Amino acid sequence: MAKKQVKNKQPSQRWKMYEVKDGKLIRKNPTSPKEGPGIFMATHKNRKTCGKSGYTEFKKAEPKEE
């Protein structure tokens, strides 16, 4: 039998969710109101979504100026 092709996994990038400023930890993304602190919401173009619970907040559409 032929060997399976191994796919390289990318490491977790949770360090991108935090920032240290003046000795304090700052969370960059908003947290999910259903899941609580520690579960972040993904920020998209027109919405914020929680991947664990499926909770979604839609951003308000900006009126187009003519």
C-alpha positions as CSV (number, residue, x, y, z in Angstrom):
1,M,0.0,0.0,0.0
2,A,1.1,3.5,-0.7
3,K,1.7,5.8,2.3
4,K,-0.8,8.6,3.0
5,Q,0.3,12.1,2.1
6,V,0.8,14.2,5.3
7,K,-0.6,17.7,5.3
8,N,1.3,20.3,7.3
9,K,-0.8,21.8,10.1
10,Q,-0.5,25.5,10.9
11,P,0.0,26.3,14.6
12,S,-2.6,28.0,16.6
13,Q,-2.5,31.8,16.4
14,R,-4.3,32.8,19.6
15,W,-1.5,35.2,20.4
16,K,-3.0,37.5,17.7
17,M,-6.1,38.0,19.9
18,Y,-4.3,39.7,22.7
19,E,-2.1,42.8,23.1
20,V,0.0,43.9,26.1
21,K,-0.1,47.6,26.8
22,D,1.2,49.3,29.9
23,G,1.6,45.9,31.6
24,K,-2.1,45.1,31.1
25,L,-3.6,42.4,28.8
26,I,-6.0,43.8,26.2
27,R,-8.3,41.6,24.2
28,K,-8.6,42.7,20.6
29,N,-11.7,40.9,19.4
30,P,-15.1,41.2,21.1
31,T,-16.2,38.3,23.3
32,S,-19.3,36.3,22.8
33,P,-22.2,37.4,25.1
34,K,-23.6,33.8,25.1
35,E,-20.3,32.0,25.9
36,G,-18.7,34.6,28.1
37,P,-15.0,35.7,28.4
38,G,-12.4,33.6,26.6
39,I,-14.6,32.8,23.5
40,F,-14.0,35.5,20.8
41,M,-16.3,36.5,18.0
42,A,-14.9,36.6,14.5
43,T,-15.1,40.0,12.8
44,H,-16.4,40.0,9.2
45,K,-17.2,42.8,6.8
46,N,-20.9,43.1,7.8
47,R,-21.2,41.0,11.0
48,K,-19.6,39.6,14.1
49,T,-20.0,35.8,14.6
50,C,-19.3,33.4,17.5
51,G,-18.0,30.1,16.0
52,K,-19.0,28.0,19.1
53,S,-22.6,29.0,19.7
54,G,-23.5,30.5,16.2
55,Y,-24.5,33.9,17.8
56,T,-24.3,36.7,15.1
57,E,-24.5,40.4,15.4
58,F,-25.0,42.3,12.2
59,K,-23.4,45.7,11.6
60,K,-25.7,48.6,10.6
61,A,-25.7,49.4,7.0
62,E,-24.3,52.9,6.3
63,P,-26.7,55.0,4.1
64,K,-25.3,55.8,0.7
65,E,-24.8,59.4,0.0
66,E,-25.8,60.6,-3.5
